Amino acid sequence: MRGDTMKTFLRFVWVALIKIQRIVMLFTIVFCTLAIFSQAVMRYVFHSPFVGIEEMGAYFAFWLYFIGASYGSYERSHIRAELTHLFFGTSKKYALCRAATSFISFGTAAFAIPWAYDYVLWGIMKNEQSRATFLGSTYPVFWFQASILVGLALMAFYFFVEFIQWVRIIAGKDQIPEEMIAARKEVESWI
């Protein structure tokens, strides 16, 4: 029974993590779109630009880019130039090659995490504030610098999970499951 409880909990965490990423992407897409639209209306209709909205839009775009990249890593739909299936088909050699690329991707993301952490820590220690005011005050920039750290950590996590999946395939089955070749299927509802 304990094993089933752990699987249920891990499944809940997996799905919750995906849904949180989807909500963040939805929120940032809406905010960035509204920021650009409101700035265009203010500038070209009322001839009075909305001070600070461009900077806020850019910072929210950082969250959109990095969470979008992590979600692409989860889906296995991130940009890649792959021709290995043409050489190896769906054999063990193909699985070895995909395991290696997953491990390299994991290593690259994991290698950059300490730099992102130091960058966020530096922003906190320096109490770096936005240059422009938005709605009358500045805001701490580290909240937006954190998008780099969170995005890289999630990408590293998903690449590591994919690496483990490929290692299991190499160690066990002769045939590669179809779901490992294509993008992941949607989990439950969009949000």
N, C-alpha and C positions, 0 to 999 in steps of 0.2 A: 504494500500500500504506500509506503514511503517513497518509492521510486515514481509511482504515478503522481503523487502530490508534487514532487520536484519537477516532473515533466510539465505538469499543468502550470506551475508557477513560472517556469522558464518560458513556456509558450505565451503566458500572459505578459511577461516582460518584453518578449520579442515583438508581439503585436502592439503593445503600448508604445514601445520605442518607435515603431513604424508610424503609428498614428500621430505621435507627437511631431515627428518630422513632417508629416503631411500638413498638420495644422500650422506649423511654423512657415512652411512654404506657402500655404494659402494666405495666411496673414501678411507675409512680406510681399507677396504678389499684389494683394489688394492695396496695401499701404503705398508701395512704389507707384502703382498705377494712379492712385488718388493724388499722390504728391505731384506727379508730373502733370496730371490734368488740372489740379488746382493752381499750380504755378503758371501754366499756359493761360488759364482764364484770368488770373490776377494780372499777369504781365500784358496780355494782348487785348483784354476787354476793359479792365479797370486801370491799366497803365501804372500799376503799383505792385511791384513784385513782392511775393511772400518771402520775407527774409528767413533764411535758414532751412527752407524746405528742401532745397537741392542737396544740402549736406545730409539731412535726415534720410532722404531717399537713397543716397549713395550708401549710407551705413546700413540701412535695412536691406539694400541689395547685396551687401556682403553676407548677411544671414541667408538670403535666398540662394546665393551662389554656393556657399559651403554646405548648407543643409541639402541643397539640390544635388551637389556632388556626392554627398554621403548616401543620399537616397538612390542615386544612380549606381553606386557601389553595391547597395543592398539588392537592387533589381538585376544586377549584372547587365545593365544597359548603358554603362558609361562608355565613353568613346574609346575605342581601341582598334588598332589595325592588326587583324589576326588572319593569318593564312594557314595556320597549322592544321586546320581540319582538311585542307586540300592535300597536304602531304601525308597525314597520318590517319585520316578518316576518323573513326570512333574507336580507336584501339587504346591499349595501355600506354603506348608512346604519346598519344594525344593527351591522355590523362596526366602523364608525367609532365608534359610541357605546360599544361594548364595549372598544375600544382606549382610548378616553378614560377610561372607568371603571377599567380596569386600570392606566393610567398614574397616575391620581389616587390609587388605592389604593397603588401603589408609592411615590408621592411622600409620602403621609401616613406610611407605615411608615418610609421612609427619613428623613423629617424627625424622627421620634421616636428614631431610633437613637442620635444623639449624647447625648441626655438619658439614655437607658438606659446608655450607656457611662459617662457621668459618674457615674451612680448606683452602678454596680458599682465603679468606681474609688474613689469616696468610701467605699464599704463596705470595700474593701481597705485604703485608707490609714488609716481610723479603726479598723481591726481590730474592727469591730462583731461582737459575740458574741450568741448567743441569750440571751434573758432567763431562760428556764427551762433546767434541766439535763435531759439525756436520757442515760440509762445512766451517770450520774455525772459528766458533764462538759458544758460548753457547746460550741458549735460556731460556726464563722464563718458569718455570715449572707450574705456575698457570693455563696456558692454558689447560694443561692436567688434572690438579686437578679439573678444572671446569666441566669436563665430569661427575664426580660423582654428582655434584649439578644439572646439566641439566638433567641427566638421572633420578635421584630421583624425580625431579619436574615433569617431563613428566609421570613417572610411577604413582605418586600420582594423577595427573590430570586424567589419563585414568582409574585408579581404582575408582576415585570419579564419573566419568561419568558412569561407569558400575554400581556403587551403586545406582545412581539416576535412571538408567534404571530399575533396579530390584525393586526399591521402586514404580515406576510407574506401573509395572506389578502387584505388590502386591495390590496396591490401586485400580486397575481397572480391568483388564482382568482376566478371569478364566483360560485361556489356555496360556501357555508360548510360545512365538514365537520361531520358529526353529532357527532363527539367534542368539538368546541369548544362546542357548545350544552349538552351534558349534562356531568355530573360525569365526572372521569377514571375510566377503568377500573382495576381493581386490577392492580398490577404483580406478577407471579409469585405467590409465596405471601404470606401475611399478614406473616410475619416472615422 
